[in-house]
Amino acid sequence: MTEEEAAELAQLERRANKLFSGRVEFLLSAPQLKFLPEPTVPEIAFAGRSNVGKSSLLNALTGRKKIARASVTPGRTQELNFFEVGEPTLFRLVDMPGYGFAKAPVKVVEKWKNLVKTYLRGRQVLVRNLVLVDSRHGLKDVDREMMKMLDEAAVGYRVVLTKADKIKASELAKTVEAVEAEAKKHVAAYPQIHVTSSEKGMGIGELRAALLRDAGV
Ligand SMILES: Nc1nc2c(ncn2[C@@H]2O[C@H](COP(=O)(O)OP(=O)(O)OP(=O)(O)O)[C@@H](O)[C@H]2O)c(=O)[nH]1
């Protein structure tokens, strides 16, 4: 990276930090597609297995303690939750229901697939997706299914490792390498992945800056 590029990135990060610490507001929950908000601004959606740390990451990004509910009961949310960022609203963050919950009844899984697939394929303002993956576990088949679904829907996505504080640096490096190698094989995935810890604030500034770029603001 040249000095100029580094300065530009630092400036973007400062702008992103300021924006995320400003107005971030819950807009609505959509249990069905007919409840989606008007497609007036770009949207960035968050996906991941139940308990991956999605609510915690949303809270860390927005600097709030509980804008999104962090839960101890996996697989609870079955709606798309919309949060607005900026005043006036510049873009939205969309919390998608967690997947891969082993005890979920077939009907719940079907409902999830239907809602998520249709949203991903049909939402014109959806500019980016984040696929969250637990650093300790790496990619699971359910994540690969999600990535395939995004490839097919032609929605570009970033793979984000969560809970990086929970494993040793050497283990983390191995996981990063393995996940990046796999991401390169997916047409819609960014080749570089993000490493984060909501608990320690690791990778949060960089991810905020990336989201600003994605939203084109
Ligand atoms: N050590 C550590 N723990 C984390 C981190 N992020 C989340 N956790 C913990 O992991 C558990 C699950 O986190 P959530 O943020 O509720 O996960 P979720 O993906 O929103 O879960 P669902 O609501 O089931 O979809 C909680 O006990 C969090 O405190 C992190 O960066 N580091």
The ligand as an SDF file (V2000), in Angstrom:
LIG
                    3D

 32 34  0  0  0  0  0  0  0  0999 V2000
  -15.4360  -13.9760   23.1560 N   0  0  0  0  0  0  0  0  0  0  0  0
  -16.3240  -13.5070   22.2820 C   0  0  0  0  0  0  0  0  0  0  0  0
  -17.6220  -13.8950   22.3770 N   0  0  0  0  0  0  0  0  0  0  0  0
  -18.4980  -13.4080   21.4650 C   0  0  0  0  0  0  0  0  0  0  0  0
  -18.0910  -12.5260   20.4170 C   0  0  0  0  0  0  0  0  0  0  0  0
  -19.1790  -12.2580   19.6510 N   0  0  0  0  0  0  0  0  0  0  0  0
  -20.2150  -12.9120   20.2200 C   0  0  0  0  0  0  0  0  0  0  0  0
  -19.8300  -13.6110   21.3060 N   0  0  0  0  0  0  0  0  0  0  0  0
  -20.6930  -14.4480   22.1820 C   0  0  0  0  0  0  0  0  0  0  0  0
  -21.2930  -15.4800   21.4070 O   0  0  0  0  0  0  0  0  0  0  0  0
  -22.6490  -15.7230   21.8060 C   0  0  0  0  0  0  0  0  0  0  0  0
  -23.5890  -15.5320   20.6120 C   0  0  0  0  0  0  0  0  0  0  0  0
  -23.5220  -14.1920   20.1910 O   0  0  0  0  0  0  0  0  0  0  0  0
  -24.7560  -13.4490   19.4440 P   0  0  0  0  0  0  0  0  0  0  0  0
  -24.2270  -12.1270   19.0240 O   0  0  0  0  0  0  0  0  0  0  0  0
  -25.9920  -13.5040   20.2770 O   0  0  0  0  0  0  0  0  0  0  0  0
  -24.9440  -14.4210   18.2100 O   0  0  0  0  0  0  0  0  0  0  0  0
  -26.0750  -14.4010   17.0680 P   0  0  0  0  0  0  0  0  0  0  0  0
  -25.3940  -14.8780   15.8610 O   0  0  0  0  0  0  0  0  0  0  0  0
  -26.7290  -13.0730   17.0170 O   0  0  0  0  0  0  0  0  0  0  0  0
  -27.0720  -15.4920   17.6070 O   0  0  0  0  0  0  0  0  0  0  0  0
  -28.6030  -15.8110   17.1270 P   0  0  0  0  0  0  0  0  0  0  0  0
  -29.4580  -14.7600   17.7790 O   0  0  0  0  0  0  0  0  0  0  0  0
  -28.8260  -17.1690   17.6600 O   0  0  0  0  0  0  0  0  0  0  0  0
  -28.6210  -15.7740   15.6480 O   0  0  0  0  0  0  0  0  0  0  0  0
  -22.9180  -14.7300   22.9370 C   0  0  0  0  0  0  0  0  0  0  0  0
  -22.7330  -15.4040   24.1430 O   0  0  0  0  0  0  0  0  0  0  0  0
  -21.8650  -13.6450   22.7480 C   0  0  0  0  0  0  0  0  0  0  0  0
  -21.5060  -13.0000   23.9420 O   0  0  0  0  0  0  0  0  0  0  0  0
  -16.6950  -12.1470   20.3410 C   0  0  0  0  0  0  0  0  0  0  0  0
  -16.2190  -11.4050   19.4840 O   0  0  0  0  0  0  0  0  0  0  0  0
  -15.8750  -12.6810   21.3010 N   0  0  0  0  0  0  0  0  0  0  0  0
  1  2  1  0
  2  3  2  0
  2 32  1  0
  3  4  1  0
  4  5  2  0
  4  8  1  0
  5  6  1  0
  5 30  1  0
  6  7  2  0
  7  8  1  0
  8  9  1  0
  9 10  1  0
  9 28  1  0
 10 11  1  0
 11 12  1  0
 11 26  1  0
 12 13  1  0
 13 14  1  0
 14 15  2  0
 14 16  1  0
 14 17  1  0
 17 18  1  0
 18 19  2  0
 18 20  1  0
 18 21  1  0
 21 22  1  0
 22 23  2  0
 22 24  1  0
 22 25  1  0
 26 27  1  0
 26 28  1  0
 28 29  1  0
 30 31  2  0
 30 32  1  0
M  END
$$$$
